[in-house]
Amino acid sequence: MDIQLLMKKAQEMQTKVKKAQTELEAMIFTGTSAGNLVKIEMNGNRDVLSVKIDPSMMSEEVSMLEDLILTAFNSATEKAREKSKEMMDEATGNLPLPPGF
């Protein structure tokens, strides 16, 4: 096995991973609950950018509203996680890499 070829492939993969990470950071993921009455937007770093609550929800029990916010947050997080995995698998050619690579 040619070590230089292996190093070149590793550098190419690293470049692809960095590009995918940059693209993910710019993406917006929206999680919703209660038929879009509660919406949470987050970026690819999973930083929450906005929380939108339909005014009609303000008459609901606080605990119900809290549950709907949690559901929307988890929905957005899962979308970001799935897209991240998809993009990293593509960038690495589906190689099983250690966490944090």
Jmol script that loads the backbone (N, CA, C; Angstrom):
load data "model"
ATOM      1  N   MET A   1       0.846  -1.183   0.000  1.00  0.00           N
ATOM      2  CA  MET A   1       0.000   0.000   0.000  1.00  0.00           C
ATOM      3  C   MET A   1       0.887   1.241   0.000  1.00  0.00           C
ATOM      4  N   ASP A   2       0.594   2.156  -0.886  1.00  0.00           N
ATOM      5  CA  ASP A   2       1.360   3.386  -1.024  1.00  0.00           C
ATOM      6  C   ASP A   2       0.943   4.367   0.063  1.00  0.00           C
ATOM      7  N   ILE A   3       1.868   4.684   0.960  1.00  0.00           N
ATOM      8  CA  ILE A   3       1.580   5.563   2.096  1.00  0.00           C
ATOM      9  C   ILE A   3       1.236   6.976   1.622  1.00  0.00           C
ATOM     10  N   GLN A   4       1.883   7.457   0.575  1.00  0.00           N
ATOM     11  CA  GLN A   4       1.594   8.797   0.064  1.00  0.00           C
ATOM     12  C   GLN A   4       0.178   8.877  -0.512  1.00  0.00           C
ATOM     13  N   LEU A   5      -0.232   7.810  -1.190  1.00  0.00           N
ATOM     14  CA  LEU A   5      -1.585   7.770  -1.729  1.00  0.00           C
ATOM     15  C   LEU A   5      -2.597   7.759  -0.579  1.00  0.00           C
ATOM     16  N   LEU A   6      -2.303   7.006   0.450  1.00  0.00           N
ATOM     17  CA  LEU A   6      -3.170   6.946   1.621  1.00  0.00           C
ATOM     18  C   LEU A   6      -3.272   8.313   2.292  1.00  0.00           C
ATOM     19  N   MET A   7      -2.157   9.008   2.415  1.00  0.00           N
ATOM     20  CA  MET A   7      -2.157  10.344   3.019  1.00  0.00           C
ATOM     21  C   MET A   7      -2.957  11.326   2.158  1.00  0.00           C
ATOM     22  N   LYS A   8      -2.815  11.203   0.849  1.00  0.00           N
ATOM     23  CA  LYS A   8      -3.557  12.083  -0.056  1.00  0.00           C
ATOM     24  C   LYS A   8      -5.062  11.853   0.093  1.00  0.00           C
ATOM     25  N   LYS A   9      -5.458  10.593   0.170  1.00  0.00           N
ATOM     26  CA  LYS A   9      -6.876  10.262   0.346  1.00  0.00           C
ATOM     27  C   LYS A   9      -7.397  10.800   1.677  1.00  0.00           C
ATOM     28  N   ALA A  10      -6.586  10.699   2.732  1.00  0.00           N
ATOM     29  CA  ALA A  10      -6.985  11.204   4.049  1.00  0.00           C
ATOM     30  C   ALA A  10      -7.160  12.717   4.011  1.00  0.00           C
ATOM     31  N   GLN A  11      -6.267  13.419   3.311  1.00  0.00           N
ATOM     32  CA  GLN A  11      -6.388  14.875   3.195  1.00  0.00           C
ATOM     33  C   GLN A  11      -7.635  15.260   2.404  1.00  0.00           C
ATOM     34  N   GLU A  12      -7.930  14.514   1.340  1.00  0.00           N
ATOM     35  CA  GLU A  12      -9.136  14.777   0.554  1.00  0.00           C
ATOM     36  C   GLU A  12     -10.385  14.583   1.409  1.00  0.00           C
ATOM     37  N   MET A  13     -10.385  13.521   2.220  1.00  0.00           N
ATOM     38  CA  MET A  13     -11.519  13.251   3.082  1.00  0.00           C
ATOM     39  C   MET A  13     -11.667  14.358   4.122  1.00  0.00           C
ATOM     40  N   GLN A  14     -10.558  14.810   4.662  1.00  0.00           N
ATOM     41  CA  GLN A  14     -10.601  15.880   5.658  1.00  0.00           C
ATOM     42  C   GLN A  14     -11.181  17.160   5.048  1.00  0.00           C
ATOM     43  N   THR A  15     -10.800  17.460   3.827  1.00  0.00           N
ATOM     44  CA  THR A  15     -11.326  18.635   3.128  1.00  0.00           C
ATOM     45  C   THR A  15     -12.835  18.508   2.926  1.00  0.00           C
ATOM     46  N   LYS A  16     -13.282  17.319   2.531  1.00  0.00           N
ATOM     47  CA  LYS A  16     -14.709  17.089   2.331  1.00  0.00           C
ATOM     48  C   LYS A  16     -15.478  17.220   3.645  1.00  0.00           C
ATOM     49  N   VAL A  17     -14.905  16.711   4.728  1.00  0.00           N
ATOM     50  CA  VAL A  17     -15.560  16.793   6.037  1.00  0.00           C
ATOM     51  C   VAL A  17     -15.683  18.246   6.477  1.00  0.00           C
ATOM     52  N   LYS A  18     -14.611  19.022   6.311  1.00  0.00           N
ATOM     53  CA  LYS A  18     -14.662  20.440   6.694  1.00  0.00           C
ATOM     54  C   LYS A  18     -15.704  21.187   5.868  1.00  0.00           C
ATOM     55  N   LYS A  19     -15.790  20.883   4.580  1.00  0.00           N
ATOM     56  CA  LYS A  19     -16.779  21.529   3.719  1.00  0.00           C
ATOM     57  C   LYS A  19     -18.189  21.168   4.187  1.00  0.00           C
ATOM     58  N   ALA A  20     -18.410  19.900   4.497  1.00  0.00           N
ATOM     59  CA  ALA A  20     -19.720  19.463   4.973  1.00  0.00           C
ATOM     60  C   ALA A  20     -20.074  20.150   6.288  1.00  0.00           C
ATOM     61  N   GLN A  21     -19.108  20.290   7.185  1.00  0.00           N
ATOM     62  CA  GLN A  21     -19.356  20.957   8.462  1.00  0.00           C
ATOM     63  C   GLN A  21     -19.751  22.414   8.247  1.00  0.00           C
ATOM     64  N   THR A  22     -19.062  23.092   7.346  1.00  0.00           N
ATOM     65  CA  THR A  22     -19.374  24.487   7.049  1.00  0.00           C
ATOM     66  C   THR A  22     -20.780  24.612   6.465  1.00  0.00           C
ATOM     67  N   GLU A  23     -21.131  23.704   5.550  1.00  0.00           N
ATOM     68  CA  GLU A  23     -22.467  23.725   4.955  1.00  0.00           C
ATOM     69  C   GLU A  23     -23.537  23.470   6.017  1.00  0.00           C
ATOM     70  N   LEU A  24     -23.271  22.525   6.910  1.00  0.00           N
ATOM     71  CA  LEU A  24     -24.233  22.212   7.976  1.00  0.00           C
ATOM     72  C   LEU A  24     -24.467  23.403   8.885  1.00  0.00           C
ATOM     73  N   GLU A  25     -23.401  24.115   9.225  1.00  0.00           N
ATOM     74  CA  GLU A  25     -23.524  25.277  10.107  1.00  0.00           C
ATOM     75  C   GLU A  25     -24.470  26.316   9.524  1.00  0.00           C
ATOM     76  N   ALA A  26     -24.515  26.416   8.208  1.00  0.00           N
ATOM     77  CA  ALA A  26     -25.350  27.421   7.546  1.00  0.00           C
ATOM     78  C   ALA A  26     -26.793  26.965   7.358  1.00  0.00           C
ATOM     79  N   MET A  27     -27.055  25.687   7.539  1.00  0.00           N
ATOM     80  CA  MET A  27     -28.409  25.171   7.340  1.00  0.00           C
ATOM     81  C   MET A  27     -29.307  25.501   8.526  1.00  0.00           C
ATOM     82  N   ILE A  28     -30.586  25.643   8.227  1.00  0.00           N
ATOM     83  CA  ILE A  28     -31.599  25.897   9.248  1.00  0.00           C
ATOM     84  C   ILE A  28     -32.528  24.683   9.289  1.00  0.00           C
ATOM     85  N   PHE A  29     -32.752  24.172  10.489  1.00  0.00           N
ATOM     86  CA  PHE A  29     -33.634  23.027  10.696  1.00  0.00           C
ATOM     87  C   PHE A  29     -34.821  23.482  11.540  1.00  0.00           C
ATOM     88  N   THR A  30     -36.022  23.137  11.089  1.00  0.00           N
ATOM     89  CA  THR A  30     -37.235  23.557  11.780  1.00  0.00           C
ATOM     90  C   THR A  30     -37.938  22.344  12.361  1.00  0.00           C
ATOM     91  N   GLY A  31     -38.200  22.425  13.641  1.00  0.00           N
ATOM     92  CA  GLY A  31     -38.990  21.404  14.309  1.00  0.00           C
ATOM     93  C   GLY A  31     -40.330  22.001  14.675  1.00  0.00           C
ATOM     94  N   THR A  32     -41.382  21.215  14.538  1.00  0.00           N
ATOM     95  CA  THR A  32     -42.723  21.707  14.836  1.00  0.00           C
ATOM     96  C   THR A  32     -43.481  20.724  15.718  1.00  0.00           C
ATOM     97  N   SER A  33     -44.527  21.228  16.317  1.00  0.00           N
ATOM     98  CA  SER A  33     -45.469  20.371  17.034  1.00  0.00           C
ATOM     99  C   SER A  33     -46.837  21.029  17.000  1.00  0.00           C
ATOM    100  N   ALA A  34     -47.831  20.248  17.335  1.00  0.00           N
ATOM    101  CA  ALA A  34     -49.227  20.717  17.353  1.00  0.00           C
ATOM    102  C   ALA A  34     -49.625  21.350  16.021  1.00  0.00           C
ATOM    103  N   GLY A  35     -49.290  20.671  14.927  1.00  0.00           N
ATOM    104  CA  GLY A  35     -49.679  21.176  13.614  1.00  0.00           C
ATOM    105  C   GLY A  35     -49.103  22.536  13.301  1.00  0.00           C
ATOM    106  N   ASN A  36     -47.850  22.748  13.599  1.00  0.00           N
ATOM    107  CA  ASN A  36     -47.122  23.993  13.342  1.00  0.00           C
ATOM    108  C   ASN A  36     -47.506  25.138  14.272  1.00  0.00           C
ATOM    109  N   LEU A  37     -48.198  24.853  15.353  1.00  0.00           N
ATOM    110  CA  LEU A  37     -48.521  25.912  16.298  1.00  0.00           C
ATOM    111  C   LEU A  37     -47.314  26.296  17.145  1.00  0.00           C
ATOM    112  N   VAL A  38     -46.367  25.383  17.240  1.00  0.00           N
ATOM    113  CA  VAL A  38     -45.096  25.658  17.915  1.00  0.00           C
ATOM    114  C   VAL A  38     -43.985  25.288  16.948  1.00  0.00           C
ATOM    115  N   LYS A  39     -43.064  26.231  16.706  1.00  0.00           N
ATOM    116  CA  LYS A  39     -41.946  26.020  15.783  1.00  0.00           C
ATOM    117  C   LYS A  39     -40.643  26.431  16.454  1.00  0.00           C
ATOM    118  N   ILE A  40     -39.616  25.621  16.237  1.00  0.00           N
ATOM    119  CA  ILE A  40     -38.277  25.961  16.701  1.00  0.00           C
ATOM    120  C   ILE A  40     -37.338  25.827  15.515  1.00  0.00           C
ATOM    121  N   GLU A  41     -36.507  26.852  15.314  1.00  0.00           N
ATOM    122  CA  GLU A  41     -35.491  26.806  14.266  1.00  0.00           C
ATOM    123  C   GLU A  41     -34.128  26.752  14.921  1.00  0.00           C
ATOM    124  N   MET A  42     -33.269  25.901  14.364  1.00  0.00           N
ATOM    125  CA  MET A  42     -31.897  25.813  14.852  1.00  0.00           C
ATOM    126  C   MET A  42     -30.967  25.645  13.671  1.00  0.00           C
ATOM    127  N   ASN A  43     -29.703  25.983  13.895  1.00  0.00           N
ATOM    128  CA  ASN A  43     -28.724  25.808  12.834  1.00  0.00           C
ATOM    129  C   ASN A  43     -28.078  24.431  12.959  1.00  0.00           C
ATOM    130  N   GLY A  44     -27.146  24.156  12.065  1.00  0.00           N
ATOM    131  CA  GLY A  44     -26.476  22.858  12.052  1.00  0.00           C
ATOM    132  C   GLY A  44     -25.615  22.593  13.261  1.00  0.00           C
ATOM    133  N   ASN A  45     -25.290  23.628  14.014  1.00  0.00           N
ATOM    134  CA  ASN A  45     -24.563  23.447  15.275  1.00  0.00           C
ATOM    135  C   ASN A  45     -25.525  23.134  16.410  1.00  0.00           C
ATOM    136  N   ARG A  46     -26.803  23.099  16.074  1.00  0.00           N
ATOM    137  CA  ARG A  46     -27.895  22.852  17.018  1.00  0.00           C
ATOM    138  C   ARG A  46     -28.067  23.984  18.017  1.00  0.00           C
ATOM    139  N   ASP A  47     -27.744  25.197  17.573  1.00  0.00           N
ATOM    140  CA  ASP A  47     -28.034  26.397  18.348  1.00  0.00           C
ATOM    141  C   ASP A  47     -29.451  26.832  17.994  1.00  0.00           C
ATOM    142  N   VAL A  48     -30.291  27.046  18.984  1.00  0.00           N
ATOM    143  CA  VAL A  48     -31.668  27.476  18.730  1.00  0.00           C
ATOM    144  C   VAL A  48     -31.633  28.937  18.278  1.00  0.00           C
ATOM    145  N   LEU A  49     -32.244  29.193  17.132  1.00  0.00           N
ATOM    146  CA  LEU A  49     -32.269  30.528  16.550  1.00  0.00           C
ATOM    147  C   LEU A  49     -33.571  31.254  16.840  1.00  0.00           C
ATOM    148  N   SER A  50     -34.667  30.495  16.872  1.00  0.00           N
ATOM    149  CA  SER A  50     -35.948  31.134  17.160  1.00  0.00           C
ATOM    150  C   SER A  50     -36.949  30.125  17.697  1.00  0.00           C
ATOM    151  N   VAL A  51     -37.886  30.653  18.459  1.00  0.00           N
ATOM    152  CA  VAL A  51     -39.017  29.882  18.972  1.00  0.00           C
ATOM    153  C   VAL A  51     -40.261  30.687  18.625  1.00  0.00           C
ATOM    154  N   LYS A  52     -41.184  30.074  17.931  1.00  0.00           N
ATOM    155  CA  LYS A  52     -42.425  30.740  17.543  1.00  0.00           C
ATOM    156  C   LYS A  52     -43.595  29.960  18.138  1.00  0.00           C
ATOM    157  N   ILE A  53     -44.468  30.676  18.817  1.00  0.00           N
ATOM    158  CA  ILE A  53     -45.643  30.070  19.426  1.00  0.00           C
ATOM    159  C   ILE A  53     -46.864  30.818  18.926  1.00  0.00           C
ATOM    160  N   ASP A  54     -47.774  30.088  18.312  1.00  0.00           N
ATOM    161  CA  ASP A  54     -49.008  30.698  17.824  1.00  0.00           C
ATOM    162  C   ASP A  54     -49.758  31.288  19.018  1.00  0.00           C
ATOM    163  N   PRO A  55     -50.265  32.514  18.874  1.00  0.00           N
ATOM    164  CA  PRO A  55     -50.975  33.161  19.989  1.00  0.00           C
ATOM    165  C   PRO A  55     -52.132  32.332  20.552  1.00  0.00           C
ATOM    166  N   SER A  56     -52.732  31.492  19.734  1.00  0.00           N
ATOM    167  CA  SER A  56     -53.850  30.670  20.221  1.00  0.00           C
ATOM    168  C   SER A  56     -53.406  29.689  21.302  1.00  0.00           C
ATOM    169  N   MET A  57     -52.108  29.412  21.369  1.00  0.00           N
ATOM    170  CA  MET A  57     -51.582  28.473  22.365  1.00  0.00           C
ATOM    171  C   MET A  57     -51.438  29.124  23.736  1.00  0.00           C
ATOM    172  N   MET A  58     -51.556  30.418  23.804  1.00  0.00           N
ATOM    173  CA  MET A  58     -51.336  31.116  25.070  1.00  0.00           C
ATOM    174  C   MET A  58     -52.446  30.858  26.092  1.00  0.00           C
ATOM    175  N   SER A  59     -53.551  30.326  25.639  1.00  0.00           N
ATOM    176  CA  SER A  59     -54.629  30.021  26.574  1.00  0.00           C
ATOM    177  C   SER A  59     -54.535  28.585  27.105  1.00  0.00           C
ATOM    178  N   GLU A  60     -53.538  27.848  26.645  1.00  0.00           N
ATOM    179  CA  GLU A  60     -53.354  26.457  27.066  1.00  0.00           C
ATOM    180  C   GLU A  60     -52.619  26.378  28.398  1.00  0.00           C
ATOM    181  N   GLU A  61     -52.697  25.225  29.010  1.00  0.00           N
ATOM    182  CA  GLU A  61     -51.944  24.960  30.235  1.00  0.00           C
ATOM    183  C   GLU A  61     -50.456  25.128  29.961  1.00  0.00           C
ATOM    184  N   VAL A  62     -49.744  25.663  30.930  1.00  0.00           N
ATOM    185  CA  VAL A  62     -48.305  25.867  30.781  1.00  0.00           C
ATOM    186  C   VAL A  62     -47.611  24.540  30.528  1.00  0.00           C
ATOM    187  N   SER A  63     -47.980  23.496  31.238  1.00  0.00           N
ATOM    188  CA  SER A  63     -47.319  22.199  31.063  1.00  0.00           C
ATOM    189  C   SER A  63     -47.520  21.657  29.654  1.00  0.00           C
ATOM    190  N   MET A  64     -48.691  21.906  29.058  1.00  0.00           N
ATOM    191  CA  MET A  64     -48.925  21.462  27.685  1.00  0.00           C
ATOM    192  C   MET A  64     -48.025  22.222  26.719  1.00  0.00           C
ATOM    193  N   LEU A  65     -47.935  23.521  26.909  1.00  0.00           N
ATOM    194  CA  LEU A  65     -47.077  24.341  26.055  1.00  0.00           C
ATOM    195  C   LEU A  65     -45.617  23.920  26.194  1.00  0.00           C
ATOM    196  N   GLU A  66     -45.185  23.638  27.402  1.00  0.00           N
ATOM    197  CA  GLU A  66     -43.809  23.166  27.625  1.00  0.00           C
ATOM    198  C   GLU A  66     -43.555  21.864  26.866  1.00  0.00           C
ATOM    199  N   ASP A  67     -44.514  20.947  26.903  1.00  0.00           N
ATOM    200  CA  ASP A  67     -44.377  19.679  26.178  1.00  0.00           C
ATOM    201  C   ASP A  67     -44.286  19.905  24.673  1.00  0.00           C
ATOM    202  N   LEU A  68     -45.086  20.841  24.166  1.00  0.00           N
ATOM    203  CA  LEU A  68     -45.060  21.127  22.725  1.00  0.00           C
ATOM    204  C   LEU A  68     -43.734  21.761  22.309  1.00  0.00           C
ATOM    205  N   ILE A  69     -43.193  22.625  23.153  1.00  0.00           N
ATOM    206  CA  ILE A  69     -41.883  23.228  22.862  1.00  0.00           C
ATOM    207  C   ILE A  69     -40.817  22.147  22.858  1.00  0.00           C
ATOM    208  N   LEU A  70     -40.860  21.256  23.828  1.00  0.00           N
ATOM    209  CA  LEU A  70     -39.897  20.159  23.892  1.00  0.00           C
ATOM    210  C   LEU A  70     -39.994  19.267  22.658  1.00  0.00           C
ATOM    211  N   THR A  71     -41.212  18.975  22.239  1.00  0.00           N
ATOM    212  CA  THR A  71     -41.408  18.147  21.045  1.00  0.00           C
ATOM    213  C   THR A  71     -40.832  18.829  19.809  1.00  0.00           C
ATOM    214  N   ALA A  72     -41.075  20.119  19.645  1.00  0.00           N
ATOM    215  CA  ALA A  72     -40.541  20.859  18.497  1.00  0.00           C
ATOM    216  C   ALA A  72     -39.020  20.905  18.540  1.00  0.00           C
ATOM    217  N   PHE A  73     -38.461  21.113  19.722  1.00  0.00           N
ATOM    218  CA  PHE A  73     -37.000  21.135  19.872  1.00  0.00           C
ATOM    219  C   PHE A  73     -36.406  19.791  19.478  1.00  0.00           C
ATOM    220  N   ASN A  74     -36.981  18.720  19.975  1.00  0.00           N
ATOM    221  CA  ASN A  74     -36.469  17.391  19.648  1.00  0.00           C
ATOM    222  C   ASN A  74     -36.616  17.074  18.166  1.00  0.00           C
ATOM    223  N   SER A  75     -37.673  17.560  17.555  1.00  0.00           N
ATOM    224  CA  SER A  75     -37.877  17.371  16.122  1.00  0.00           C
ATOM    225  C   SER A  75     -36.783  18.068  15.318  1.00  0.00           C
ATOM    226  N   ALA A  76     -36.488  19.312  15.649  1.00  0.00           N
ATOM    227  CA  ALA A  76     -35.435  20.053  14.951  1.00  0.00           C
ATOM    228  C   ALA A  76     -34.072  19.405  15.180  1.00  0.00           C
ATOM    229  N   THR A  77     -33.824  18.960  16.402  1.00  0.00           N
ATOM    230  CA  THR A  77     -32.545  18.314  16.723  1.00  0.00           C
ATOM    231  C   THR A  77     -32.363  17.039  15.903  1.00  0.00           C
ATOM    232  N   GLU A  78     -33.409  16.251  15.805  1.00  0.00           N
ATOM    233  CA  GLU A  78     -33.323  15.006  15.047  1.00  0.00           C
ATOM    234  C   GLU A  78     -33.078  15.273  13.565  1.00  0.00           C
ATOM    235  N   LYS A  79     -33.730  16.290  13.014  1.00  0.00           N
ATOM    236  CA  LYS A  79     -33.497  16.644  11.607  1.00  0.00           C
ATOM    237  C   LYS A  79     -32.042  17.058  11.390  1.00  0.00           C
ATOM    238  N   ALA A  80     -31.508  17.857  12.296  1.00  0.00           N
ATOM    239  CA  ALA A  80     -30.112  18.291  12.185  1.00  0.00           C
ATOM    240  C   ALA A  80     -29.172  17.094  12.314  1.00  0.00           C
ATOM    241  N   ARG A  81     -29.458  16.204  13.244  1.00  0.00           N
ATOM    242  CA  ARG A  81     -28.618  15.009  13.459  1.00  0.00           C
ATOM    243  C   ARG A  81     -28.616  14.113  12.221  1.00  0.00           C
ATOM    244  N   GLU A  82     -29.801  13.883  11.650  1.00  0.00           N
ATOM    245  CA  GLU A  82     -29.909  13.036  10.464  1.00  0.00           C
ATOM    246  C   GLU A  82     -29.144  13.629   9.280  1.00  0.00           C
ATOM    247  N   LYS A  83     -29.308  14.945   9.067  1.00  0.00           N
ATOM    248  CA  LYS A  83     -28.619  15.597   7.949  1.00  0.00           C
ATOM    249  C   LYS A  83     -27.112  15.564   8.164  1.00  0.00           C
ATOM    250  N   SER A  84     -26.677  15.765   9.387  1.00  0.00           N
ATOM    251  CA  SER A  84     -25.256  15.720   9.710  1.00  0.00           C
ATOM    252  C   SER A  84     -24.682  14.341   9.400  1.00  0.00           C
ATOM    253  N   LYS A  85     -25.372  13.304   9.825  1.00  0.00           N
ATOM    254  CA  LYS A  85     -24.896  11.944   9.562  1.00  0.00           C
ATOM    255  C   LYS A  85     -24.838  11.678   8.065  1.00  0.00           C
ATOM    256  N   GLU A  86     -25.887  12.090   7.360  1.00  0.00           N
ATOM    257  CA  GLU A  86     -25.937  11.896   5.907  1.00  0.00           C
ATOM    258  C   GLU A  86     -24.753  12.586   5.216  1.00  0.00           C
ATOM    259  N   MET A  87     -24.499  13.831   5.603  1.00  0.00           N
ATOM    260  CA  MET A  87     -23.427  14.586   4.954  1.00  0.00           C
ATOM    261  C   MET A  87     -22.047  14.041   5.334  1.00  0.00           C
ATOM    262  N   MET A  88     -21.873  13.621   6.572  1.00  0.00           N
ATOM    263  CA  MET A  88     -20.578  13.077   6.991  1.00  0.00           C
ATOM    264  C   MET A  88     -20.328  11.715   6.352  1.00  0.00           C
ATOM    265  N   ASP A  89     -21.371  10.897   6.231  1.00  0.00           N
ATOM    266  CA  ASP A  89     -21.221   9.612   5.544  1.00  0.00           C
ATOM    267  C   ASP A  89     -20.797   9.828   4.101  1.00  0.00           C
ATOM    268  N   GLU A  90     -21.402  10.829   3.468  1.00  0.00           N
ATOM    269  CA  GLU A  90     -21.056  11.141   2.082  1.00  0.00           C
ATOM    270  C   GLU A  90     -19.613  11.647   1.980  1.00  0.00           C
ATOM    271  N   ALA A  91     -19.220  12.510   2.907  1.00  0.00           N
ATOM    272  CA  ALA A  91     -17.877  13.093   2.872  1.00  0.00           C
ATOM    273  C   ALA A  91     -16.793  12.061   3.150  1.00  0.00           C
ATOM    274  N   THR A  92     -17.107  11.063   3.973  1.00  0.00           N
ATOM    275  CA  THR A  92     -16.100  10.062   4.350  1.00  0.00           C
ATOM    276  C   THR A  92     -16.222   8.777   3.550  1.00  0.00           C
ATOM    277  N   GLY A  93     -17.158   8.737   2.626  1.00  0.00           N
ATOM    278  CA  GLY A  93     -17.346   7.514   1.848  1.00  0.00           C
ATOM    279  C   GLY A  93     -17.879   6.381   2.713  1.00  0.00           C
ATOM    280  N   ASN A  94     -18.648   6.710   3.735  1.00  0.00           N
ATOM    281  CA  ASN A  94     -19.253   5.744   4.670  1.00  0.00           C
ATOM    282  C   ASN A  94     -18.215   4.949   5.462  1.00  0.00           C
ATOM    283  N   LEU A  95     -17.012   5.487   5.595  1.00  0.00           N
ATOM    284  CA  LEU A  95     -16.008   4.810   6.412  1.00  0.00           C
ATOM    285  C   LEU A  95     -16.397   4.940   7.890  1.00  0.00           C
ATOM    286  N   PRO A  96     -16.267   3.872   8.640  1.00  0.00           N
ATOM    287  CA  PRO A  96     -16.567   3.976  10.066  1.00  0.00           C
ATOM    288  C   PRO A  96     -15.431   4.714  10.794  1.00  0.00           C
ATOM    289  N   LEU A  97     -15.667   5.953  11.139  1.00  0.00           N
ATOM    290  CA  LEU A  97     -14.645   6.764  11.799  1.00  0.00           C
ATOM    291  C   LEU A  97     -14.956   6.915  13.275  1.00  0.00           C
ATOM    292  N   PRO A  98     -13.930   7.116  14.087  1.00  0.00           N
ATOM    293  CA  PRO A  98     -14.182   7.310  15.511  1.00  0.00           C
ATOM    294  C   PRO A  98     -14.937   8.616  15.755  1.00  0.00           C
ATOM    295  N   PRO A  99     -15.716   8.668  16.846  1.00  0.00           N
ATOM    296  CA  PRO A  99     -16.462   9.898  17.151  1.00  0.00           C
ATOM    297  C   PRO A  99     -15.524  11.100  17.261  1.00  0.00           C
ATOM    298  N   GLY A 100     -15.999  12.242  16.767  1.00  0.00           N
ATOM    299  CA  GLY A 100     -15.216  13.454  16.850  1.00  0.00           C
ATOM    300  C   GLY A 100     -14.232  13.669  15.716  1.00  0.00           C
ATOM    301  N   PHE A 101     -14.180  12.711  14.771  1.00  0.00           N
ATOM    302  CA  PHE A 101     -13.249  12.859  13.649  1.00  0.00           C
ATOM    303  C   PHE A 101     -13.739  13.913  12.707  1.00  0.00           C
TER     304      PHE A 101
END
end "model"
wireframe off; spacefill off
backbone 0.3
color backbone group
